[in-house]
């Protein structure tokens, strides 16, 4: 029987991630948003379909 310590639901995994940011050469942080990720993935899909 597996240990409960190794089993996590999707919601628990989401709680572990607290965000990400792009950092430029001067140290300025720009948070990565859901919209940024969605647009980037959409652009990749469009380029692959050409």
C-alpha positions in Angstrom: 0.0 0.0 0.0 1.5 3.4 -1.0 2.3 5.9 1.6 0.1 9.0 1.8 3.3 11.1 1.9 4.0 10.4 -1.8 0.4 10.8 -3.1 -0.7 14.4 -4.0 -3.7 15.7 -5.7 -3.5 18.3 -8.5 -4.6 21.0 -6.1 -1.8 20.2 -3.7 0.7 20.3 -6.5 -0.6 23.7 -7.5 -0.1 25.1 -4.0 3.6 24.3 -4.2 4.2 26.6 -7.1 4.2 30.3 -5.9 5.1 32.0 -9.2 7.9 32.8 -11.6 9.4 35.8 -13.1 11.7 36.9 -15.8 14.7 38.8 -14.5 16.6 41.2 -16.8 20.3 42.1 -16.6 19.5 45.0 -14.2 17.7 42.7 -11.8 14.2 43.9 -12.7 11.6 41.2 -12.2 8.6 40.8 -14.5 6.1 38.2 -13.2 5.1 35.5 -15.6 1.3 35.4 -15.9 -1.2 32.8 -17.1 -2.0 35.0 -20.1 1.7 35.2 -21.0 2.0 31.4 -21.0 -1.2 30.9 -23.0 -0.1 33.4 -25.6 3.3 31.8 -26.0 1.8 28.4 -26.4 -0.7 29.6 -28.9 2.1 31.2 -30.9 4.1 28.0 -30.9 1.1 26.0 -32.1 0.5 28.5 -34.9 4.1 28.3 -36.0 4.1 24.5 -36.0 1.0 24.4 -38.2 2.6 26.3 -41.1 
